[in-house]
Amino acid sequence: MGGPAKLNLKAAPWKVLNLAGLKRDGRMHLPDLQRGFVWSAERVHALYDSLYRSYPVGALLLWEPSWEGAEAPFNTRAWDLCPADEATGRGQPEPPGTIVPGSLFVLDGQQRLTSLFRVLFASRIRNRTSPDPDLLVALSARDEWVETPFHLRSRSLTRRMKEGLLVPAEVLFAGVRGGNENLAVQKALGEWLAPTDELFFAALDRANAIRNGILHAEIVAYEIDADAGDYNVIEIFARLNQQGVRLRPGDLAAARLTGQMSNFRTRAREVLALPQFQGFAAAEGHEESHRSGAFVDTDLLIRSALFLGSGGVRYRDAEKRKLQLDYEKIVASWEPTVQGFARAVELYRRNGVPSGEWLPYRYLLFAPAIAAARGHTLDARWLGWAIAASVWKHYVGEVDTKLQKDAALAEKGDIAGLVEHVKARAKRNDTLAPDDEDLLRNIVSDGGVFLAMLGYAHKVRARSFPSGKLLNGATEPLEVHPFFPRALLDSFPGRDNEYVPDRLGNLTLLARSDNEELGDGPPEAVLSRLDVHDRFAHYIPDDRGLWTVENYKQFCEQRERNLAAMVRELLAALEID
């Protein structure tokens, strides 16, 4: 019995100078299965420090494919670099380069190479003149600075700039960019030293030593046999990143999709940039910045298309089945998926939810998107389901099993079944309407109550105060505002552990400018100026005696009862029992 076909790999050390030369000459590319650059400035600094010390920095995986005709085996994405515009000095995204035979594709090591190239090729923050990262190098010959020459710019470092003869690290590598590196270093040193200063030439020697240390540092690279097929390469990429635990499952699925769906990465980025997703989408490479809320990203798009195409939501199930067939079905389901999410976002917008950050769980977008993709109408009951699911923390903990069932119910448009599923998970046999004790004892999710506040504000046309702006449709962000600010509670002599500023009964929603205007003042004067409608719309107790810091606990308890009544009324109006 024959074994699996084996790939030929060869390992070789590559000097940083040679890797930079390949990049400069347009012969090193990122296949579009790669995600965007996500390393922090601290990690870039650590990489340069490691190279300076000749520490190992991990291996690269490169592929030099051979092909016939004008079309390369993979679409590529541009390097995440923003070289300075010659006229303005501001960073402009580098366009993708032309792929020529003999080019190398980077299958593993993109983050490290991009980190290197951002300094070597003097990248800038987009549309700004500041270096990205703002890495400095010390050219002082004193032992302290010789031991640790690379530093990120910081306030604490400012007073020691002259002492360390700190200059932008990028000036050392002007020669890589086709300039005169010696003149660049001399110009940068001119801020601290005159050419006649005895330290000047010692600093130039240090610059040469550091430059040579970095450019001649070696990084091991494994090169895949040119005859490896496209599918083999995608599989290698996926397995490498599963072992390294660097990519999310959605990123791995995206990598596999690149081999099936022409321009997948480009199409995904275009979807996330659509106007109808503004405020509800996470741009590629920034998914981790949205740790709470519901934002359409590549993971949600792929998972939804996976369900619409094959009936499953788990990536591991797709891996166990005939992989090629499942991912072909994702391609076929792509457009309905996009339209489904557009309608899901529109559902929340028209019911008073201004952005994804006000949806407590990302999968609150998933079920409505599936239903809409199958042609079902998203009426107001879907908002009621989302509020109930949020209030009772439906998507807390292990999600896949719940998501699979919710997707199957949503595909049939079975909103009643979705509500019953929330009931079953919340162990609420009779009703999903919370009673007073559920809020007083902090059993329900604050995020769910805030979502209900938005829905109710839309219903009663609630206004922010003191400006009187409508909360729904405000042109500025909404923020959580405490009636009794922390500073006021902290200064109260009779404070005990009940005086918690972020207690639900103390919080409401206001326009950002109003929140900033009110600041840390006491609430009595502000609340007394509100008319009856505004006090009602913010669930403020009628008893003015509760508006004082001495009665903070009683104020919060009464307002939490009012909030519970609001949630019950809203769920009833949305036909959720």
C-alpha positions in Angstrom: 0.0 0.0 0.0 1.5 3.3 -1.0 1.9 6.1 1.5 1.0 9.7 1.1 2.9 11.8 -1.3 5.7 13.6 0.5 6.8 17.2 0.0 10.4 18.1 -0.2 11.5 20.8 2.3 14.9 22.4 2.6 16.1 24.6 5.4 18.5 27.5 4.8 19.5 30.6 6.8 18.5 33.9 5.2 20.1 37.2 6.1 17.8 40.0 6.9 19.5 42.0 4.2 18.6 39.4 1.6 15.0 39.2 2.8 14.7 43.0 2.5 16.2 42.8 -1.0 13.5 40.4 -2.1 10.8 42.6 -0.7 12.3 45.8 -2.3 12.6 44.1 -5.7 9.0 42.9 -5.6 9.9 39.2 -5.3 8.4 38.4 -1.9 4.6 38.3 -1.6 1.9 37.5 0.9 -0.7 35.1 -0.5 -4.2 36.3 0.2 -4.9 33.5 2.7 -2.9 35.6 5.2 -4.7 37.8 7.7 -3.6 41.4 8.3 -0.7 42.6 10.5 -1.6 42.4 14.2 1.6 42.7 16.2 2.0 45.5 18.7 4.9 48.0 18.7 6.2 46.1 21.8 6.5 42.9 19.8 8.3 44.7 16.9 10.7 46.1 19.5 11.3 42.7 21.0 12.0 41.2 17.5 14.7 43.8 16.8 16.2 43.3 20.3 16.3 39.6 19.7 18.0 40.0 16.3 20.6 42.4 17.8 21.4 39.7 20.4 21.5 36.9 17.8 18.7 35.1 19.5 16.5 32.8 17.4 13.3 34.4 16.2 11.5 31.4 14.8 11.5 29.9 11.3 9.9 31.2 8.1 8.0 29.0 5.6 8.5 30.1 2.0 7.2 28.7 -1.3 8.7 29.4 -4.7 6.0 27.9 -7.1 6.4 27.4 -10.7 3.5 28.1 -13.1 2.6 28.5 -16.7 0.9 31.5 -18.1 0.5 35.0 -16.8 -1.6 34.1 -13.7 0.2 33.2 -10.4 -1.2 30.3 -8.3 -2.5 32.6 -5.6 -3.9 36.1 -5.3 -1.8 38.2 -3.1 -2.4 41.0 -0.5 -0.3 44.1 -0.1 2.2 44.2 2.8 0.8 46.2 5.7 3.2 49.1 5.2 2.6 52.8 4.7 5.6 54.4 3.2 5.7 58.2 3.3 4.3 60.1 0.4 7.1 62.1 -1.3 5.0 65.3 -1.3 3.4 65.3 2.1 5.5 62.8 4.2 2.3 61.1 5.3 1.9 57.4 5.3 0.1 55.9 2.3 -0.8 52.2 2.0 1.6 50.3 -0.2 -0.2 48.8 -3.2 0.2 45.1 -4.1 3.1 44.4 -6.4 3.2 42.5 -9.6 4.0 38.8 -9.3 6.9 37.6 -11.5 8.2 34.1 -11.9 10.8 33.3 -9.2 8.8 35.1 -6.5 8.6 33.7 -3.0 5.3 33.4 -1.2 5.3 33.7 2.6 3.3 30.9 4.2 4.5 31.4 7.8 6.3 34.4 9.3 4.3 37.2 7.9 4.1 39.0 11.3 7.9 38.9 11.8 8.7 40.0 8.2 6.2 42.8 8.3 7.7 43.9 11.6 11.1 43.9 10.1 10.0 45.7 7.0 8.1 48.5 8.8 11.3 49.7 10.2 13.6 48.9 7.3 11.3 50.6 4.8 10.3 53.5 7.1 6.6 52.8 7.4 4.3 55.6 8.7 1.0 55.6 10.5 -1.6 55.9 7.8 -2.2 59.5 6.8 0.3 60.7 9.4 4.0 61.5 9.5 4.7 59.5 12.7 6.8 56.3 12.2 5.0 53.1 12.8 6.4 51.8 15.1 8.2 54.7 16.6 11.4 52.7 17.3 14.5 54.5 18.4 18.1 53.3 18.5 20.8 54.5 20.9 24.1 55.4 19.3 25.9 56.2 22.6 29.0 54.0 23.3 28.2 53.9 27.0 27.7 50.3 28.3 24.1 50.9 29.3 23.1 51.9 25.8 25.3 49.3 24.1 23.6 46.6 26.1 20.1 47.7 25.1 20.1 50.0 22.0 16.5 49.7 20.8 13.7 51.6 22.6 10.2 52.6 21.8 9.6 56.4 22.1 8.0 57.3 25.4 7.6 60.2 27.8 10.0 58.7 30.3 12.6 58.4 27.6 12.3 62.0 26.4 14.7 63.5 29.0 17.4 60.9 28.1 17.3 61.3 24.3 20.6 63.3 24.2 22.3 61.2 26.8 21.6 58.0 24.7 22.1 59.8 21.3 18.7 58.3 20.4 17.7 58.6 16.7 14.9 56.9 14.7 15.9 53.3 14.0 14.9 53.7 10.4 17.7 56.1 9.6 20.2 53.2 10.0 18.7 51.4 7.1 18.4 54.2 4.5 20.7 52.2 2.3 18.1 49.4 2.1 15.7 51.9 0.7 18.2 53.1 -1.9 19.5 56.1 0.1 22.8 57.1 1.7 22.7 55.6 5.2 25.8 57.4 6.4 24.4 60.8 5.5 21.0 59.8 7.1 22.7 58.9 10.4 24.9 62.0 10.4 21.8 64.2 9.9 20.0 62.5 12.7 23.0 62.8 15.0 23.2 66.5 14.2 20.3 67.1 16.7 22.6 66.1 19.5 26.2 66.5 18.3 28.4 68.6 16.1 30.6 66.8 13.6 33.6 68.2 15.4 32.5 66.5 18.7 34.7 63.6 19.6 31.6 61.5 20.3 30.3 62.0 16.8 32.5 59.4 15.1 32.1 56.9 17.9 28.3 57.2 17.4 28.8 56.6 13.7 30.8 53.4 14.5 27.9 52.3 16.8 25.4 52.9 13.9 27.5 50.8 11.6 27.8 48.0 14.2 24.1 47.9 15.0 23.1 48.1 11.3 25.4 45.3 10.4 24.2 43.2 13.3 20.6 43.5 12.2 21.1 43.2 8.4 23.4 40.2 8.7 21.4 38.4 11.4 20.1 35.1 10.0 16.6 33.7 10.1 16.0 30.1 9.2 13.5 29.6 6.4 12.0 26.3 5.2 11.4 26.3 1.4 8.7 24.1 0.0 9.3 22.2 -3.2 8.2 24.2 -6.2 6.0 21.3 -7.4 3.7 21.4 -4.3 0.1 21.9 -5.4 -2.1 24.8 -4.3 -4.2 22.6 -2.1 -1.1 21.1 -0.4 0.1 24.6 0.4 -3.2 25.7 1.9 -3.3 22.5 4.0 0.2 23.2 5.3 -0.7 26.7 6.2 -3.8 25.6 8.1 -1.9 22.9 10.0 1.0 25.2 10.9 -1.4 27.7 12.4 -3.4 25.1 14.3 -0.2 23.9 16.0 1.0 27.4 16.7 -2.5 28.5 18.0 -2.0 31.8 16.3 -5.1 32.1 14.1 -8.8 31.8 15.1 -10.8 29.0 13.4 -12.4 31.6 11.2 -8.9 32.7 10.0 -8.1 29.1 9.1 -11.4 28.7 7.3 -10.6 31.9 5.4 -7.2 30.4 4.4 -8.9 27.3 3.0 -11.5 29.5 1.2 -8.7 31.3 -0.6 -8.1 28.2 -2.6 -11.8 27.9 -3.5 -13.1 31.4 -3.9 -11.4 33.9 -6.2 -10.3 37.0 -4.3 -11.9 35.8 -1.1 -9.9 38.2 1.1 -10.6 41.1 -1.1 -14.3 40.3 -1.3 -14.5 39.9 2.5 -12.8 43.3 3.1 -15.2 44.9 0.6 -18.2 43.4 2.5 -17.0 44.7 5.8 -16.5 48.2 4.4 -20.0 48.4 3.0 -22.0 51.5 4.3 -24.8 49.3 5.6 -22.4 47.6 8.0 -21.0 50.8 9.4 -20.8 50.5 13.2 -21.6 46.8 13.0 -18.4 45.5 11.3 -14.9 44.6 12.5 -12.3 45.3 9.9 -9.8 42.4 9.2 -7.0 42.4 11.6 -9.0 44.3 14.2 -11.3 41.6 15.4 -9.6 41.3 18.7 -10.2 45.0 19.5 -13.9 44.2 19.7 -13.9 41.9 22.7 -17.6 42.7 23.4 -20.5 43.5 21.3 -21.7 42.1 17.9 -19.7 42.9 14.8 -19.8 41.2 11.4 -16.3 39.8 10.7 -14.8 37.1 8.5 -15.6 34.5 11.1 -19.3 35.2 11.2 -19.5 35.5 7.5 -17.8 32.1 6.9 -19.7 30.4 9.7 -23.0 31.6 8.4 -22.2 30.6 4.8 -21.0 27.2 6.2 -24.4 26.6 7.8 -26.4 27.8 4.7 -24.3 25.5 2.5 -23.9 22.4 4.6 -26.2 22.7 7.7 -23.4 22.9 10.2 -21.7 25.7 12.2 -18.7 23.9 13.6 -15.4 24.3 11.6 -14.2 21.0 13.0 -17.2 19.2 11.5 -16.3 20.6 8.1 -12.8 19.4 8.6 -14.0 15.8 9.3 -16.2 15.7 6.3 -15.2 16.1 2.7 -13.5 19.4 3.1 -13.5 20.4 -0.6 -17.2 20.0 -0.9 -18.1 21.9 2.2 -16.0 24.9 1.2 -17.4 24.9 -2.3 -20.8 25.2 -0.6 -19.6 28.2 1.3 -18.7 29.9 -2.0 -22.2 29.2 -3.3 -23.8 30.7 -0.1 -21.7 33.8 0.1 -24.1 36.3 -1.5 -27.2 35.2 0.5 -25.0 35.4 3.7 -24.0 39.0 3.0 -27.6 40.0 2.3 -28.7 38.2 5.5 -26.3 40.1 7.6 -27.3 43.4 6.0 -30.9 42.8 6.9 -30.0 41.7 10.4 -28.1 45.0 10.9 -31.0 46.9 9.5 -33.3 45.2 12.0 -31.4 46.5 14.9 -30.8 49.9 13.5 -34.5 50.5 12.8 -35.3 49.5 16.4 -32.9 52.0 18.0 -29.6 50.1 18.2 -27.0 52.5 16.9 -24.0 50.1 16.7 -22.8 46.6 17.4 -21.3 47.6 20.7 -24.8 47.7 22.3 -25.5 44.1 21.4 -24.0 42.0 24.3 -23.2 38.9 22.2 -21.8 38.6 18.7 -24.2 35.7 17.8 -27.2 38.0 18.2 -26.5 38.8 14.6 -26.2 35.2 13.5 -29.8 33.8 13.8 -31.5 36.9 12.2 -28.9 36.7 9.3 -29.7 33.0 8.7 -33.4 33.7 8.8 -33.1 36.6 6.4 -30.9 34.7 4.0 -33.6 32.1 3.8 -36.1 34.8 2.9 -37.9 35.2 6.2 -39.1 38.6 7.3 -37.4 40.1 10.3 -40.1 41.8 12.3 -39.9 43.4 15.7 -40.2 40.0 17.5 -36.6 39.4 16.5 -35.6 42.3 18.6 -37.6 40.8 21.5 -35.8 37.5 21.1 -32.4 39.4 21.1 -33.4 41.3 24.3 -34.5 38.1 26.0 -31.4 36.2 24.9 -29.3 39.0 26.2 -31.1 39.5 29.5 -30.8 35.8 30.3 -27.2 35.4 29.1 -28.1 32.9 26.4 -24.7 32.9 24.7 -22.5 32.8 27.8 -20.3 29.7 28.0 -20.0 27.0 25.4 -21.8 28.3 22.3 -21.6 25.8 19.4 -24.4 23.6 20.5 -26.7 26.5 21.2 -25.7 28.2 17.9 -26.4 25.0 15.9 -29.9 24.7 17.3 -30.6 28.5 16.9 -29.5 28.4 13.3 -31.7 25.4 12.5 -34.7 27.2 14.1 -33.8 30.5 12.3 -33.6 28.8 9.0 -37.2 27.9 9.3 -38.1 31.4 10.6 -39.2 29.8 13.9 -39.0 32.7 16.2 -41.3 31.0 18.7 -38.8 28.0 18.8 -35.9 30.4 19.4 -37.8 32.0 22.3 -38.5 28.6 23.8 -34.8 27.7 23.4 -33.9 30.8 25.5 -36.4 29.8 28.1 -35.0 26.2 28.3 -31.4 27.5 28.7 -32.4 30.1 31.2 -34.6 27.5 33.1 -37.5 29.9 32.9 -40.4 27.6 32.5 -43.2 30.2 32.6 -42.0 33.5 31.2 -38.9 35.4 30.0 -40.1 38.6 31.5 -37.9 39.4 34.5 -39.4 40.2 37.9 -38.2 43.0 40.2 -36.0 40.6 42.2 -34.1 39.5 39.0 -32.8 43.1 38.7 -32.4 43.8 42.4 -30.3 40.7 42.9 -28.3 41.3 39.7 -29.4 38.0 38.1 -29.9 39.3 34.7 -27.3 40.8 32.3 -26.7 44.5 32.4 -26.0 44.5 28.7 -29.5 42.9 28.1 -31.1 45.7 30.1 -29.2 48.4 28.2 -30.4 46.8 24.9 -33.9 47.0 26.3 -33.3 50.6 27.2 -32.4 51.3 23.5 -35.5 49.6 22.3 -37.7 51.4 24.7 -36.1 54.8 24.0 -36.9 54.2 20.3 -40.5 53.4 21.2 -41.2 56.4 23.5 -38.8 58.8 21.7 -36.6 59.3 24.8 -34.3 62.2 24.8 -30.8 62.8 26.2 -30.4 65.5 28.8 -29.7 68.3 29.3 -29.5 68.9 25.5 -32.9 67.3 24.7 -31.5 65.4 21.7 -33.3 62.3 20.7 -31.4 59.2 21.8 -32.5 57.3 18.7 -30.9 58.7 15.6 -28.3 60.8 17.5 -25.4 61.9 15.4 -22.9 61.2 18.2 -22.2 58.1 20.2 -24.2 57.1 23.2 -22.6 56.5 26.5 -23.5 55.1 29.9 -24.0 57.8 32.4 -24.2 57.4 36.2 -26.8 59.6 37.9 -24.6 59.6 41.0 -21.0 59.9 39.8 -18.1 57.9 41.4 -16.5 61.0 42.8 -19.7 62.0 44.6 -20.2 58.6 46.1 -16.5 58.3 47.1 -16.7 61.6 49.0 -19.9 60.7 50.9 -19.0 60.2 54.6 -21.7 57.6 55.1 -20.6 55.4 52.2 -20.7 51.6 52.6 -20.4 48.6 50.2 -23.9 49.5 48.8 -22.6 52.7 47.3 -21.3 51.1 44.1 -21.3 53.6 41.2 -21.8 51.0 38.4 -25.0 49.5 39.9 -27.6 49.1 37.2 -30.1 51.3 39.0 -27.6 54.2 38.8 -27.0 54.0 35.0 -28.7 55.5 32.0 -27.9 56.3 28.4 -27.0 59.8 27.2 -25.4 61.4 24.2 -21.6 61.7 24.6 -21.7 65.5 24.8 -24.3 65.5 27.5 -22.4 62.9 29.5 -19.3 65.1 29.3 -21.2 68.2 30.2 -22.8 66.7 33.3 -19.5 65.5 34.7 -19.3 64.7 38.4 -22.0 67.0 39.7 -24.9 65.9 42.1 -28.0 64.7 40.3 -30.7 66.7 42.2 -30.3 69.9 40.2 -30.3 68.1 36.8 -33.2 65.8 37.6 -35.3 68.7 38.9 -35.1 70.4 35.5 -36.4 67.3 33.5 -40.0 67.3 32.5 -42.3 64.3 33.3 -41.8 62.6 30.0 -38.0 62.7 30.3 -38.1 61.4 33.8 -40.4 58.6 32.7 -38.3 57.7 29.7 -35.2 57.3 32.0 -37.2 55.4 34.7 -36.3 58.0 37.3 -38.2 57.6 40.6 -40.9 60.2 41.2 -40.0 60.6 44.8 -37.6 63.6 44.8 -36.5 62.6 48.3 -34.6 59.7 46.7 -32.5 62.0 44.5 -29.9 62.6 47.2 -26.7 60.8 47.9 -28.0 59.9 51.4 -30.8 57.8 49.7 -28.6 56.3 47.0 -29.5 52.7 47.8 -33.3 53.4 47.8 -32.9 55.4 44.5 -31.2 52.4 42.8 -33.7 49.9 44.2 -36.7 51.9 43.0 -35.1 52.6 39.6 -34.3 48.9 39.2 -38.0 48.1 39.8 -38.9 50.6 37.2 -36.4 49.1 34.8 -37.8 45.6 35.4 -41.3 47.0 34.6 -40.0 48.6 31.4 -38.4 45.3 30.2 -41.7 43.4 30.9 -43.7 46.0 29.1 -41.3 46.0 26.1 -41.2 42.2 25.8 -45.0 42.0 26.0 -45.3 44.7 23.2 -42.8 42.6 21.1 -44.9 39.4 21.7 -42.3 37.7 23.8 -43.7 36.0 26.9 
